[in-house]
């Protein structure tokens, strides 16, 4: 009998811990899928809207949302779901296939977190960093056909390839970063904030500046190839410059009712500052009867009105009570995002407050990792990069609308921070043991 080649077995043994965790993650999600059912959804919410949009796309080639032509969403979800609809139809089989795909993406996210930590820390640090994805809120999220699951996988892949590119300078690391960025951009334009911080991290760090300039140019060109046709399509349909998606006015408006001290509706003149503005600025969108010229413009104009109303409310709030405005937008709303947990249905007997306590523990351990990094002067660039990514994304969301859905994909950044912190503790422990050994030998 031939002896097994140890070189072929060794990599699998190195990854045995994470492989076991991946199996546990997938098994957990399959069990919950069996409990909730393949067609489980949030009702009249975005998950059903995305699926209908995908079915419509594969039938007509049009990007729609809520029944009409739209640029409220990026095209990634309709295209992806449409391809599944082409293979599995429109009924139960489609829902089941999509749920399985989302669960595989959620499981794959753990692998990406593990690989990111393994760049600088032992295998067990990577496994512990990925283990929080066993929490029921992530399981529940992966049972919904929303952007959170693919966006989380894409954004964590972007983090991993950025860290890998900085450490190794490999061409395949850049190719991975480029692919992760473009694919995630088709899901959510918010990934641009990740990319901005990543470029700053590489610029400040010891990365070849000429290579960075060349690679940044390639990223920009690739993005334009993706975005320009989409922008032209939106300009033709909506007579507006929409390079990514419209609809930001709605969360911006909802955010003006968060915090404290905001102006009450009864105190404001919406007729003059909203209705009259809409009538003047968007006059070309209405016919002689005052109705939108095309049915699909109804939602567009509604969301644009939200934006006009939001900006008016912000101006008035800032004028009347700047102290409460600044406190609400710079402290209260970001803190709401930090506390938020996307978990609307209790699973496996785990209540919300237990997950909230785990969130607080996560924040404490993540902060401890940063402090340890600064104290030891090790991995400071990597930890501060992760803090920058999290903080930038947090404030971008919070300055509009603090919402638990938006907060969920940001939290795993802390898991990577904790994994790196554990690696620093392991290094410190080894140094202390070596020092103790030397002292024993001397004595």
HELIX and SHEET records of a PDB file:
HELIX    1   1 UNK A    6  UNK A   14  1                                   9    
HELIX    2   2 UNK A   16  UNK A   36  1                                  21    
HELIX    3   3 UNK A   46  UNK A   60  1                                  15    
HELIX    4   4 UNK A   76  UNK A   88  1                                  13    
HELIX    5   5 UNK A   92  UNK A  118  1                                  27    
HELIX    6   6 UNK A  123  UNK A  131  1                                   9    
HELIX    7   7 UNK A  132  UNK A  134  5                                   3    
HELIX    8   8 UNK A  136  UNK A  141  1                                   6    
HELIX    9   9 UNK A  147  UNK A  168  1                                  22    
HELIX   10  10 UNK A  171  UNK A  185  1                                  15    
HELIX   11  11 UNK A  191  UNK A  204  1                                  14    
HELIX   12  12 UNK A  209  UNK A  238  1                                  30    
HELIX   13  13 UNK A  248  UNK A  255  1                                   8    
HELIX   14  14 UNK A  265  UNK A  267  5                                   3    
HELIX   15  15 UNK A  270  UNK A  270  1                                   1    
HELIX   16  16 UNK A  271  UNK A  275  3                                   5    
HELIX   17  17 UNK A  276  UNK A  281  1                                   6    
HELIX   18  18 UNK A  283  UNK A  285  5                                   3    
HELIX   19  19 UNK A  297  UNK A  320  1                                  24    
HELIX   20  20 UNK A  322  UNK A  327  1                                   6    
HELIX   21  21 UNK A  328  UNK A  332  3                                   5    
HELIX   22  22 UNK A  333  UNK A  339  1                                   7    
HELIX   23  23 UNK A  352  UNK A  376  1                                  25    
HELIX   24  24 UNK A  380  UNK A  398  1                                  19    
HELIX   25  25 UNK A  404  UNK A  442  1                                  39    
SHEET    1   A 2 UNK A  64  UNK A  65  0                                        
SHEET    2   A 2 UNK A  68  UNK A  69 -1                                        
END                                                                             
